[in-house]
Amino acid sequence: MTGPDAHPEERLGGHAYGHGHGHGQPVSPGADRRYLAAALALILAYMAGEVVIGLMARSLALITDAAHMMTDAFAITLALIAMRIAARPPRAGYTFGLRRAEILSAQLNGLTLILLALFFVYEGVERLLHPPDVAGPLVFWTSLAGIVVNVAATLLIGRADRRSLNIEGAFQHILNDLYAFISTAIAGLVIWTIGFTRADAIASLLVAALMLKAGYELLRDAGRVLMEAAPAGLDPRELGDRLARHPCVEEVHDLHVWEVSSGYPALSAHVLVEPKGDCHTVRRDLQRLLRSSYGITHTTLEVDHIDDEFHCEDPHGPRHVSAQGEPHDHNGDDRCDH
């Protein structure tokens, strides 16, 4: 449990630890929702007109963009719902609350990107072999308008806290749609000026490739959280070694570090302290190290004195055991003075 009533050795949770998406300062959930809702309104308004124009122009690239915008709207709506669910306080058996609703949302967004991309790969190849007549000017001007709409939507969602995989999933949808409109505008200009109608299919294939990349990355990052892997960029081996090198620590084992949700790491470990060591002081020292060096502020550390059977008779000094169970020689100059 967390909060002021939780015992300090039983708290779990923590600050954000980098996914490679640490953009700016944290934003309030209310502001995040407003940014996403404004982007959703822009996308829905434009998407309705693009579907009609795409059918009139017989442009697969425009229809691809419109379908992608539909998934954008779905992704943002799903993100808003997931944010509401994740904000609910812990209750009943859900001691961490429903924070992983955001991770499920990110996985669903990634999956829709991949499935939609595969469909447009099929359609794009078909149109490369049998290119239809495409109204180049209509495609070009419609795409330019789409670029303006998507730049505005990208800027809005970019101001939200993208350390959340849920928001990052919606952002990737919008960003890929912006790339789609740029490539479609180029295709429309090519068709308009030189009459190369296959440019429409080539643009749709390029967008499909970008969608596959973004979808894979979302599934990968969300999968790491669901499989309780260590936060990206954090090396559990190095972390365990640093804990084991504390002057009073004889051994560290059962070390686990994972993420409850994106930006919400948790850590637990069993720490054995030398017979005369101060367990409470060691625990505070290790918590301070985890907070300052790794951004993990909430930990579960079980700290005990080592039993006689664990005593090491190595003449070179006591040996430490890291997270992987590998011994480390104690620095002879270190002393436990607490």
C-alpha positions as CSV (number, residue, x, y, z in Angstrom):
1,M,0.0,0.0,0.0
2,T,1.1,3.6,-0.5
3,G,0.5,6.9,1.3
4,P,1.3,8.3,4.7
5,D,-0.2,5.3,6.6
6,A,1.9,2.8,4.8
7,H,4.9,1.3,6.6
8,P,8.1,2.6,5.1
9,E,9.3,-1.0,4.4
10,E,6.1,-1.9,2.7
11,R,5.5,0.9,0.2
12,L,5.6,0.2,-3.5
13,G,5.7,2.5,-6.5
14,G,7.9,5.3,-7.6
15,H,8.6,8.1,-10.0
16,A,8.9,7.8,-13.8
17,Y,12.0,6.0,-15.0
18,G,13.0,6.7,-18.6
19,H,11.4,4.9,-21.6
20,G,13.1,7.2,-24.0
21,H,9.9,9.3,-23.9
22,G,10.7,11.7,-21.0
23,H,9.5,14.9,-22.7
24,G,9.2,18.0,-20.5
25,Q,7.8,18.3,-17.0
26,P,5.0,16.3,-15.6
27,V,1.5,17.5,-16.6
28,S,-1.6,17.2,-14.5
29,P,-4.1,14.5,-15.5
30,G,-6.8,17.1,-16.0
31,A,-4.6,19.0,-18.5
32,D,-3.6,15.8,-20.3
33,R,-7.3,15.0,-20.8
34,R,-8.0,18.5,-22.1
35,Y,-5.1,18.2,-24.6
36,L,-6.4,14.8,-25.9
37,A,-10.0,16.0,-26.1
38,A,-9.0,19.0,-28.2
39,A,-7.0,16.8,-30.5
40,L,-9.9,14.4,-30.8
41,A,-12.3,17.2,-31.9
42,L,-9.9,18.4,-34.6
43,I,-9.5,14.9,-36.0
44,L,-13.1,14.0,-36.1
45,A,-14.1,17.2,-37.8
46,Y,-11.4,16.7,-40.6
47,M,-11.9,12.9,-41.0
48,A,-15.5,13.3,-42.0
49,G,-14.6,15.5,-45.0
50,E,-11.6,13.4,-46.0
51,V,-13.6,10.2,-46.4
52,V,-15.9,11.9,-48.9
53,I,-13.1,13.6,-50.9
54,G,-11.0,10.4,-50.9
55,L,-13.9,8.5,-52.5
56,M,-14.4,11.3,-55.0
57,A,-10.7,11.4,-55.9
58,R,-10.4,7.5,-56.0
59,S,-7.2,7.9,-53.9
60,L,-6.0,5.0,-51.8
61,A,-3.6,7.3,-50.0
62,L,-6.4,9.7,-48.9
63,I,-8.6,6.8,-47.8
64,T,-5.6,5.3,-46.0
65,D,-5.1,8.7,-44.2
66,A,-8.8,8.8,-43.4
67,A,-8.8,5.2,-42.0
68,H,-5.6,6.1,-40.0
69,M,-7.4,9.2,-38.6
70,M,-10.3,6.9,-37.6
71,T,-7.8,4.8,-35.6
72,D,-6.3,8.1,-34.2
73,A,-9.8,9.0,-32.9
74,F,-10.2,5.5,-31.5
75,A,-6.7,5.7,-29.9
76,I,-7.4,9.0,-28.2
77,T,-10.8,7.9,-27.0
78,L,-9.3,4.7,-25.6
79,A,-6.5,6.7,-24.0
80,L,-9.1,9.0,-22.3
81,I,-11.1,6.1,-21.0
82,A,-7.9,4.4,-19.8
83,M,-6.9,7.5,-17.9
84,R,-10.2,7.6,-16.1
85,I,-9.9,4.0,-15.1
86,A,-6.3,4.2,-14.1
87,A,-7.1,7.3,-11.9
88,R,-9.4,5.2,-9.7
89,P,-8.0,4.6,-6.2
90,P,-7.0,1.1,-5.1
91,R,-10.0,-1.0,-3.9
92,A,-10.9,-4.6,-3.2
93,G,-8.1,-6.9,-4.5
94,Y,-6.6,-4.3,-6.8
95,T,-4.0,-3.0,-4.4
96,F,-2.2,-1.0,-7.1
97,G,-5.5,0.3,-8.5
98,L,-6.1,-0.1,-12.2
99,R,-3.0,1.6,-13.5
100,R,-2.3,-1.1,-16.0
101,A,-5.5,-0.1,-17.9
102,E,-3.2,2.4,-19.6
103,I,-0.8,-0.4,-20.7
104,L,-3.6,-2.5,-22.1
105,S,-4.7,0.7,-24.0
106,A,-1.2,1.1,-25.4
107,Q,-1.1,-2.6,-26.5
108,L,-4.4,-2.2,-28.3
109,N,-3.2,0.9,-30.0
110,G,-0.1,-0.9,-31.2
111,L,-2.1,-3.8,-32.4
112,T,-4.5,-1.7,-34.4
113,L,-1.5,0.1,-36.1
114,I,0.0,-3.2,-37.2
115,L,-3.2,-4.7,-38.5
116,L,-4.2,-1.6,-40.4
117,A,-0.7,-1.4,-41.8
118,L,-0.9,-5.0,-43.1
119,F,-4.2,-4.2,-44.8
120,F,-2.7,-1.2,-46.6
121,V,0.4,-3.1,-47.7
122,Y,-2.0,-5.5,-49.4
123,E,-4.0,-2.7,-51.0
124,G,-0.9,-0.8,-52.0
125,V,0.7,-3.7,-53.8
126,E,-2.6,-4.3,-55.6
127,R,-2.6,-0.7,-56.8
128,L,1.0,-0.8,-57.9
129,L,0.1,-3.7,-60.2
130,H,-3.2,-2.1,-61.4
131,P,-3.0,1.6,-60.8
132,P,-6.4,3.4,-61.0
133,D,-6.9,7.0,-62.2
134,V,-6.4,9.4,-59.3
135,A,-7.4,13.1,-59.1
136,G,-4.0,14.6,-58.2
137,P,-5.1,18.2,-57.4
138,L,-7.8,17.0,-55.1
139,V,-5.4,14.7,-53.3
140,F,-2.8,17.5,-53.0
141,W,-5.0,20.2,-51.5
142,T,-6.8,17.8,-49.2
143,S,-3.5,16.5,-47.9
144,L,-2.2,20.1,-47.2
145,A,-5.3,20.7,-45.1
146,G,-4.7,17.4,-43.3
147,I,-1.1,18.4,-42.5
148,V,-2.3,21.6,-40.8
149,V,-4.9,19.6,-38.8
150,N,-2.4,17.0,-37.7
151,V,0.3,19.5,-36.8
152,A,-2.2,21.1,-34.5
153,A,-3.2,17.8,-33.0
154,T,0.4,16.6,-32.6
155,L,1.3,19.8,-30.8
156,L,-1.7,19.4,-28.4
157,I,-0.9,15.8,-27.5
158,G,2.9,16.6,-27.4
159,R,2.2,18.9,-24.5
160,A,0.7,16.0,-22.5
161,D,2.9,13.8,-20.3
162,R,4.3,11.3,-22.9
163,R,6.1,9.3,-20.3
164,S,2.7,7.4,-20.1
165,L,2.6,4.7,-22.7
166,N,-1.1,5.3,-23.0
167,I,-0.5,8.9,-24.1
168,E,2.5,7.9,-26.2
169,G,0.3,5.4,-28.0
170,A,-2.1,8.2,-29.0
171,F,0.8,10.5,-29.9
172,Q,2.3,7.9,-32.2
173,H,-1.0,7.5,-34.0
174,I,-1.2,11.2,-34.7
175,L,2.5,11.6,-35.6
176,N,2.3,8.7,-38.1
177,D,-0.8,10.3,-39.6
178,L,1.1,13.6,-40.1
179,Y,3.8,11.6,-42.0
180,A,1.0,10.0,-44.0
181,F,-0.4,13.4,-45.1
182,I,3.1,14.7,-46.0
183,S,3.7,11.6,-48.2
184,T,0.2,11.8,-49.7
185,A,0.6,15.5,-50.5
186,I,3.8,14.7,-52.4
187,A,2.1,11.8,-54.2
188,G,-0.8,14.1,-55.2
189,L,1.7,16.7,-56.5
190,V,3.5,14.0,-58.5
191,I,0.2,12.7,-60.0
192,W,-0.9,16.3,-60.8
193,T,2.3,17.4,-62.5
194,I,3.6,14.3,-64.3
195,G,0.7,11.9,-64.2
196,F,2.5,9.1,-62.4
197,T,-0.5,7.5,-60.7
198,R,1.5,4.8,-58.9
199,A,2.8,7.5,-56.6
200,D,-0.5,7.1,-54.7
201,A,0.2,3.4,-53.9
202,I,3.9,4.1,-53.1
203,A,2.8,6.8,-50.6
204,S,0.4,4.4,-48.9
205,L,3.1,1.7,-48.7
206,L,5.5,4.2,-47.1
207,V,2.9,5.1,-44.5
208,A,2.2,1.5,-43.8
209,A,5.9,0.9,-43.1
210,L,5.9,3.8,-40.5
211,M,2.7,2.4,-38.9
212,L,4.4,-1.1,-38.6
213,K,7.4,0.5,-36.9
214,A,5.3,2.5,-34.4
215,G,3.0,-0.4,-33.7
216,Y,5.9,-2.8,-33.0
217,E,7.5,-0.3,-30.6
218,L,4.3,0.2,-28.7
219,L,3.7,-3.5,-28.3
220,R,7.3,-4.0,-27.3
221,D,7.3,-1.3,-24.5
222,A,3.8,-2.3,-23.3
223,G,4.9,-6.0,-23.3
224,R,7.9,-5.2,-21.1
225,V,5.5,-3.8,-18.5
226,L,3.1,-6.7,-18.6
227,M,5.9,-9.2,-18.4
228,E,7.3,-7.2,-15.4
229,A,10.7,-6.5,-16.9
230,A,13.0,-3.9,-15.4
231,P,12.4,-0.4,-16.6
232,A,14.1,0.4,-19.9
233,G,17.6,1.8,-19.3
234,L,17.9,0.3,-15.8
235,D,20.4,-2.5,-15.4
236,P,19.3,-4.8,-12.4
237,R,22.8,-6.3,-12.3
238,E,24.5,-2.9,-11.8
239,L,21.8,-1.8,-9.3
240,G,22.2,-5.0,-7.2
241,D,26.0,-4.6,-7.2
242,R,25.7,-1.0,-5.9
243,L,23.3,-2.1,-3.1
244,A,25.7,-5.0,-2.2
245,R,28.7,-2.6,-1.9
246,H,27.2,-0.7,1.0
247,P,29.8,-1.0,3.9
248,C,27.3,-2.7,6.3
249,V,25.7,-5.0,3.7
250,E,26.8,-8.7,3.6
251,E,24.4,-9.9,1.0
252,V,21.5,-8.8,-1.3
253,H,19.2,-11.4,-2.8
254,D,15.7,-11.8,-4.1
255,L,16.1,-8.5,-5.9
256,H,13.1,-7.6,-8.1
257,V,12.6,-4.4,-10.0
258,W,9.6,-3.9,-12.4
259,E,7.0,-1.4,-13.5
260,V,3.4,-1.5,-12.3
261,S,2.6,0.9,-15.1
262,S,4.6,3.2,-17.4
263,G,6.5,5.6,-15.2
264,Y,5.6,3.7,-12.0
265,P,8.6,1.4,-11.0
266,A,8.7,-0.8,-8.0
267,L,11.5,-2.6,-6.2
268,S,11.8,-5.3,-3.6
269,A,14.9,-7.0,-2.1
270,H,16.1,-8.9,0.9
271,V,19.2,-7.3,2.4
272,L,21.4,-9.0,5.0
273,V,23.4,-6.7,7.3
274,E,26.6,-7.6,9.3
275,P,25.8,-8.6,13.0
276,K,26.6,-5.2,14.5
277,G,25.0,-3.2,11.6
278,D,22.0,-0.9,12.1
279,C,19.3,-2.3,9.9
280,H,17.2,0.9,10.0
281,T,20.1,3.1,9.0
282,V,21.1,0.7,6.2
283,R,17.6,0.7,4.9
284,R,17.5,4.5,4.8
285,D,20.9,4.6,3.1
286,L,19.8,2.2,0.4
287,Q,16.5,4.0,-0.1
288,R,18.4,7.3,-0.5
289,L,20.7,5.6,-3.1
290,L,17.7,4.3,-5.1
291,R,16.0,7.6,-5.0
292,S,19.0,9.7,-6.1
293,S,20.6,7.4,-8.6
294,Y,17.6,5.5,-10.1
295,G,14.6,7.7,-9.4
296,I,12.9,4.9,-7.4
297,T,11.4,6.5,-4.3
298,H,9.0,3.7,-3.1
299,T,10.6,0.4,-2.3
300,T,10.1,-2.8,-0.2
301,L,13.4,-3.6,1.5
302,E,13.5,-6.5,4.0
303,V,16.6,-5.8,6.1
304,D,17.8,-8.5,8.6
305,H,21.0,-9.2,10.4
306,I,23.0,-12.1,8.8
307,D,22.9,-15.4,10.7
308,D,26.0,-17.1,12.0
309,E,25.8,-19.7,9.2
310,F,26.2,-16.8,6.6
311,H,29.5,-15.6,8.1
312,C,32.3,-15.6,5.6
313,E,35.8,-16.7,6.7
314,D,37.5,-15.3,3.6
315,P,40.7,-13.7,4.9
316,H,40.3,-10.9,2.3
317,G,37.2,-9.7,4.0
318,P,33.4,-10.2,3.8
319,R,31.9,-10.9,0.4
320,H,28.8,-9.4,-1.1
321,V,26.3,-11.2,-3.3
322,S,24.7,-9.2,-6.1
323,A,21.3,-9.6,-7.7
324,Q,22.6,-12.5,-9.8
325,G,24.2,-14.2,-6.8
326,E,27.7,-13.4,-7.8
327,P,30.1,-12.6,-4.9
328,H,31.9,-9.3,-4.7
329,D,35.0,-8.6,-2.5
330,H,34.3,-6.0,0.2
331,N,36.6,-3.0,0.1
332,G,38.8,-3.3,3.1
333,D,38.7,0.5,3.7
334,D,34.9,0.5,4.1
335,R,33.6,0.3,7.6
336,C,30.1,0.3,9.1
337,D,30.2,3.2,11.5
338,H,26.5,3.6,12.1
